[in-house]
Amino acid sequence: MTTKLSITTLFFLGVHMVLNAQSISGKITNNKGQAIPYAEVSAEYDKEKFYAITNVNGNYSLKVSKNNDYRLSVFNNGAKVYTNTLKVVGEIKRDIVVNDEIKEKEIQGIVLTSRKKLIEQKVDRMVFNVENSIASQGMSGADALKNTPLIRMDDQQGISIVGKSNVNVLINGKMLNLSGSELTNYLQSLRSDDISKIEVITTPPAKYEAQGNSGLINIILKKNTNFGWSGSLNTSYQRNTKDGFRNGINLNYRSNKFNSSLKLRHYDNGYSPVGTRDLISDVNKIYTEERREDRNYGLGLNYSLDYEINKNSNIGVIYDYGNANYKMDSRNKSRYFTGAISDSTLDTHAKHHWKTPTHTLSAYYDLKLDTLGKKISIVANLLNNRPNKINNFITSNIESLDESI
């Protein structure tokens, strides 16, 4: 009988959050002890801001970057109902009781209390009204998605919907034919201030031909009400064992009939993972060490042009170009033992360079049928994707230098 033991260790140099996670969690209730669902919770320190939304049971959980004193705030129905300073050391549990009574403002005899709910549950979708979220302002579109209930998003795993195996992203009801890092960086180029709402569609309409257990994320942008030219510039820095940057430029133009938008995006992010793996049996042992240098970088543009034929019909085109690059330089050393005797030591040097230029073109015609939102849409899509992947590696037995694989 042979017994095997496998020990795997993977860590990232310079990242201590894995070993020392900092988070704040708890439950938010009103003064009657009732849970407050879909309240906004934010933790701020200096220029850093972290955000979460309570679930239907009033529970929340948000991660912060480091141990520190944070300004913890709760927003409900568009109003700040709680704020206090909280010292965070490791994982902190903080239940909060707030007074959620609606405060009415009277202006010359008129009482203003009406506003859309932050979260709306419909038969086939959940709607997150970003424009009504106080805590979601001043961030990227990707960050707004991360804060949306039912959505999971990160740089490595991409975008997913809880309980769904596949997901597609739409902008104003038009399919966005991007994936992976290109999709992430396109969303980073959007500003949350320009997003009206995010629809998480768990039961897609038949026209999208959803296959299997799929879902849709429809990002509805605010209409550009400013005539003439407008624009914005955004840039962000992040540290994932290496310095990383994301940059974006948005230019918009609107006239009586024409509405156009140009978005430019650029990103450059790096990682330095280091890993070890030990495979141990009664007789044989393999000890493996690996060092890697990963780099994701690229640029892209998105241009849209919409022409209003009349008050009930529009025609337009959307073009997107992305040039994504991924480079990996890996050094792997594996030592093989039989008992206490070293059989060989294999050294593997691998280099990957993947280029993925992508062109997408969409042309559409929309005809409104009534004031209830019914319409006919005719859409034509063209996708051109020609990836170029180069994988080079060489393995040598450094105990016998004349052997190579």
C-alpha positions in Angstrom: 0.0 0.0 0.0 1.3 3.4 -1.0 0.4 6.6 0.9 0.8 9.9 -0.9 0.8 13.4 0.6 0.5 16.5 -1.5 1.3 19.9 -0.1 0.7 23.0 -2.2 1.6 26.6 -1.3 0.8 29.6 -3.4 1.4 33.2 -2.4 2.1 36.6 -3.9 5.1 38.6 -2.8 4.1 41.9 -1.2 0.5 40.9 -0.5 -0.3 40.3 3.1 -4.1 40.4 2.9 -4.1 36.6 2.4 -2.6 36.1 5.8 -4.1 39.0 7.6 -7.6 39.7 6.1 -9.4 42.9 7.2 -13.1 43.0 7.0 -16.2 44.5 8.6 -19.5 42.5 8.8 -22.7 42.6 10.7 -26.4 43.3 10.6 -28.3 46.5 10.2 -31.7 46.8 11.9 -34.1 49.7 12.7 -35.1 50.8 16.1 -37.9 48.2 16.1 -35.4 45.3 15.6 -36.5 44.8 11.9 -33.8 44.1 9.3 -33.1 46.8 6.7 -32.5 45.2 3.3 -30.6 46.9 0.5 -29.1 49.6 2.7 -25.7 51.0 1.6 -22.7 50.6 3.8 -19.4 52.5 3.2 -16.1 52.5 5.0 -13.7 55.5 4.2 -10.2 56.3 5.0 -8.3 59.2 3.4 -9.0 58.6 -0.3 -9.9 55.0 0.0 -13.5 53.9 -0.1 -15.1 50.5 0.4 -18.7 49.7 -0.2 -21.4 47.0 0.3 -25.1 46.5 0.2 -27.1 44.6 2.8 -29.0 41.5 1.7 -32.6 40.8 2.2 -31.8 39.8 5.9 -30.0 43.1 6.6 -26.5 41.4 6.7 -23.5 43.1 5.1 -19.8 42.3 4.7 -17.1 44.4 3.2 -13.3 44.0 2.9 -10.9 46.9 3.6 -7.3 47.1 2.5 -5.6 47.4 5.9 -6.0 47.9 9.6 -6.9 51.5 10.3 -9.6 53.8 11.6 -12.5 54.1 9.1 -15.5 56.3 8.8 -18.4 53.8 8.7 -21.6 55.2 7.2 -25.0 53.7 6.4 -27.4 55.2 3.7 -31.0 54.2 3.4 -33.5 55.6 0.9 -30.9 58.1 -0.2 -30.3 59.6 3.2 -27.3 59.0 5.6 -28.8 57.4 8.7 -25.7 56.4 10.5 -22.0 57.5 10.7 -19.3 56.7 13.2 -15.6 55.9 13.4 -14.6 52.3 13.7 -11.1 50.9 14.4 -10.5 47.9 12.2 -8.0 45.2 13.3 -8.4 42.0 11.4 -12.1 40.8 11.1 -14.5 43.1 12.9 -18.2 42.4 13.6 -20.4 45.5 14.0 -24.2 45.3 14.2 -25.8 48.7 13.6 -29.2 50.0 14.8 -30.5 53.0 12.8 -33.6 55.2 12.8 -35.0 54.6 9.3 -38.0 56.9 9.5 -38.4 58.9 6.3 -37.7 62.5 6.8 -40.0 64.7 4.7 -38.9 68.1 3.3 -41.6 70.7 2.9 -41.1 73.3 0.2 -43.8 75.9 0.1 -46.5 73.4 1.1 -45.3 70.6 -1.3 -44.0 67.4 0.4 -41.2 65.6 -1.5 -40.8 61.9 -0.5 -40.9 60.0 -3.8 -37.8 58.3 -5.3 -37.0 55.0 -6.9 -35.9 52.2 -4.6 -32.2 51.3 -4.7 -33.0 47.7 -5.5 -36.1 46.7 -7.5 -37.1 43.0 -7.8 -39.0 42.1 -11.0 -40.2 38.9 -12.4 -37.2 38.2 -14.6 -34.6 40.6 -13.2 -33.1 42.5 -10.4 -32.5 46.3 -11.0 -29.8 48.2 -9.2 -30.6 51.9 -9.5 -27.0 53.3 -9.5 -28.1 56.9 -10.0 -29.9 56.6 -6.6 -26.9 55.2 -4.8 -25.0 57.8 -2.9 -22.1 55.5 -2.0 -21.7 54.4 -5.6 -20.8 57.8 -7.1 -17.3 58.7 -8.1 -16.2 55.2 -9.0 -15.7 53.2 -12.2 -18.3 51.1 -13.9 -16.4 48.0 -13.0 -16.6 49.0 -9.3 -20.3 49.7 -9.6 -20.7 46.1 -11.0 -18.8 44.7 -8.1 -21.2 46.4 -5.7 -24.3 45.0 -7.5 -26.1 42.2 -5.7 -25.9 38.8 -7.4 -22.8 39.8 -9.4 -19.3 38.5 -8.7 -16.4 40.2 -10.4 -12.6 40.2 -10.2 -9.6 40.6 -12.5 -8.8 36.9 -12.5 -12.2 35.2 -12.6 -14.0 37.8 -14.7 -17.8 38.5 -14.3 -20.4 36.0 -13.2 -23.9 35.9 -11.8 -24.6 33.9 -8.7 -26.3 30.6 -9.8 -25.5 31.1 -13.5 -22.9 29.2 -15.6 -22.6 31.9 -18.3 -23.1 35.6 -18.5 -23.3 38.2 -21.3 -23.0 42.0 -20.9 -25.2 44.5 -22.7 -24.9 48.3 -22.9 -28.3 50.0 -23.3 -29.8 46.6 -24.5 -27.0 46.1 -27.2 -24.8 43.1 -26.8 -21.2 43.9 -25.9 -19.0 41.3 -27.7 -16.1 41.5 -25.3 -14.7 39.1 -22.8 -11.8 38.6 -20.4 -9.5 41.5 -19.7 -10.9 43.5 -22.6 -14.4 43.5 -21.0 -13.0 44.4 -17.6 -11.0 47.3 -18.9 -13.9 48.6 -21.0 -16.0 48.6 -17.8 -13.2 50.4 -16.0 -13.4 53.1 -18.7 -17.0 53.8 -17.7 -17.9 56.2 -14.8 -20.6 55.2 -12.3 -21.9 58.8 -12.6 -22.9 58.0 -16.2 -24.8 54.8 -15.3 -28.5 55.0 -14.6 -29.1 51.4 -13.6 -27.8 47.9 -13.8 -30.2 45.1 -14.7 -29.3 41.6 -13.6 -31.5 39.4 -15.9 -31.7 35.9 -14.5 -34.4 34.8 -17.1 -33.2 36.2 -20.4 -35.7 36.9 -23.2 -35.9 34.4 -26.1 -34.4 36.9 -28.5 -30.9 36.6 -26.9 -30.9 32.8 -27.5 -29.5 32.1 -24.1 -28.1 28.6 -23.9 -28.2 26.5 -20.8 -28.1 28.2 -17.4 -27.2 31.7 -18.7 -27.8 35.3 -17.5 -27.5 38.8 -18.8 -26.2 42.1 -17.3 -27.7 45.1 -19.0 -26.0 48.4 -18.1 -28.3 51.4 -18.8 -26.4 54.6 -19.3 -27.8 58.0 -18.6 -28.9 60.0 -21.7 -26.5 62.7 -22.7 -28.7 65.8 -22.1 -25.9 68.3 -22.8 -25.8 69.7 -26.3 -22.4 70.2 -27.8 -19.1 68.7 -26.5 -18.4 67.1 -23.2 -15.8 64.7 -21.9 -14.0 63.1 -19.0 -10.6 61.7 -18.1 -10.0 58.9 -15.6 -6.9 57.0 -14.3 -6.4 54.5 -11.6 -3.4 52.8 -9.9 -3.4 49.4 -8.3 -0.7 47.3 -6.7 -0.8 43.5 -7.2 2.8 42.6 -6.4 3.6 45.0 -9.3 2.5 48.5 -10.2 -0.6 48.6 -12.4 -2.5 51.4 -14.2 -5.8 51.9 -16.0 -6.6 55.0 -18.0 -9.6 56.2 -20.0 -10.8 59.2 -22.0 -14.4 59.8 -22.9 -15.6 62.3 -25.5 -19.2 63.0 -26.2 -21.1 65.2 -28.7 -24.8 65.8 -29.1 -26.9 67.9 -31.4 -30.7 67.8 -32.1 -30.5 64.6 -34.1 -27.0 63.2 -33.6 -25.5 61.6 -30.4 -22.0 60.3 -30.6 -19.4 59.0 -28.0 -15.8 58.0 -28.2 -14.1 56.1 -25.4 -10.4 55.3 -25.3 -8.9 52.9 -22.8 -5.5 51.7 -21.8 -4.3 49.3 -19.1 -1.0 47.7 -17.9 -1.0 45.4 -14.9 1.5 42.9 -13.6 1.7 40.0 -11.1 4.6 38.0 -9.6 3.2 34.8 -8.2 5.5 32.4 -6.4 4.5 28.8 -5.7 5.7 25.5 -4.2 4.3 22.0 -4.5 5.5 18.9 -2.7 4.4 15.4 -3.8 5.5 12.8 -1.2 4.9 9.0 -1.2 6.6 6.1 0.8 9.4 5.9 -1.8 9.3 8.8 -4.2 9.4 12.6 -3.5 9.0 15.6 -5.9 9.7 19.1 -4.7 8.7 21.9 -7.1 9.3 25.6 -7.0 8.0 28.1 -9.5 8.5 31.9 -10.0 6.4 33.7 -12.6 6.2 37.2 -14.1 2.7 37.9 -15.5 1.7 41.0 -17.4 -1.6 42.0 -18.9 -1.6 45.2 -21.1 -3.4 46.6 -24.0 -5.5 49.4 -25.4 -8.8 49.9 -27.1 -11.5 52.3 -28.4 -15.3 52.3 -28.6 -17.2 54.6 -30.9 -21.0 54.9 -31.1 -23.1 57.1 -33.3 -26.9 57.4 -33.0 -29.3 59.3 -35.3 -32.8 60.1 -34.3 -35.0 59.7 -37.4 -38.1 60.9 -35.6 -39.4 60.7 -32.0 -40.2 57.0 -32.4 -37.2 55.6 -34.3 -33.4 55.6 -34.1 -30.6 54.2 -36.2 -27.0 53.8 -35.2 -23.7 52.0 -35.2 -21.3 50.9 -32.5 -17.7 49.9 -33.2 -15.2 48.6 -30.7 -11.5 47.7 -31.1 -9.4 46.0 -28.5 -5.8 44.8 -28.6 -5.1 42.7 -25.5 -1.7 41.3 -24.7 -0.7 38.7 -22.1 3.0 37.8 -21.3 4.2 35.2 -18.9 7.8 34.3 -18.0 8.0 31.3 -15.8 10.9 29.5 -14.0 10.1 26.0 -12.6 12.5 23.7 -10.8 11.5 20.2 -9.8 13.7 17.9 -7.7 13.0 14.1 -7.9 14.1 11.8 -5.1 14.0 8.0 -4.6 14.3 7.6 -0.9 17.1 10.0 0.1 18.8 9.8 -3.3 18.3 12.6 -5.8 17.5 11.2 -9.2 17.3 14.4 -11.2 16.6 18.1 -11.1 14.5 19.5 -14.0 14.6 23.2 -14.8 11.9 24.5 -17.1 11.9 28.0 -18.5 8.6 29.0 -20.3 7.6 32.1 -22.1 4.1 32.9 -23.4 3.0 35.9 -25.5 -0.7 36.0 -26.4 -2.0 38.8 -28.7 -5.8 39.1 -29.2 -6.9 41.9 -31.5 -10.7 42.1 -31.6 -13.0 44.1 -33.9 -16.7 44.3 -33.3 -19.3 46.2 -35.3 -23.0 46.5 -34.6 -25.7 48.3 -36.6 -29.2 48.7 -35.3 -32.6 50.2 -36.0 -35.1 50.8 -33.1 -38.8 51.5 -33.6 -40.9 52.4 -30.5 -44.4 51.0 -30.7 -46.0 52.6 -27.6 -45.2 54.6 -24.5 -45.0 51.4 -22.4 -41.6 50.5 -23.7 -42.6 48.0 -26.4 -40.3 48.3 -29.5 -39.0 46.5 -32.5 -35.2 46.2 -32.8 -33.2 45.1 -35.8 -29.5 44.4 -35.0 -26.6 43.2 -37.2 -23.3 42.2 -35.6 -19.9 41.5 -37.0 -17.1 40.0 -34.9 -13.5 39.6 -36.0 -11.1 38.0 -33.5 -7.7 36.6 -34.6 -5.7 35.6 -31.5 -2.0 34.9 -32.0 -0.5 32.7 -29.2 3.2 31.9 -28.9 4.2 29.3 -26.3 7.9 28.6 -25.9 9.5 26.4 -23.2 12.7 24.4 -22.6 13.3 21.8 -19.9 16.8 20.7 -18.9 18.2 18.2 -16.4 20.6 20.4 -14.6 22.3 17.3 -13.0 23.0 16.1 -16.5 23.4 19.2 -18.6 23.5 17.2 -21.9 19.9 16.2 -21.5 17.2 18.5 -22.8 13.5 18.1 -23.6 
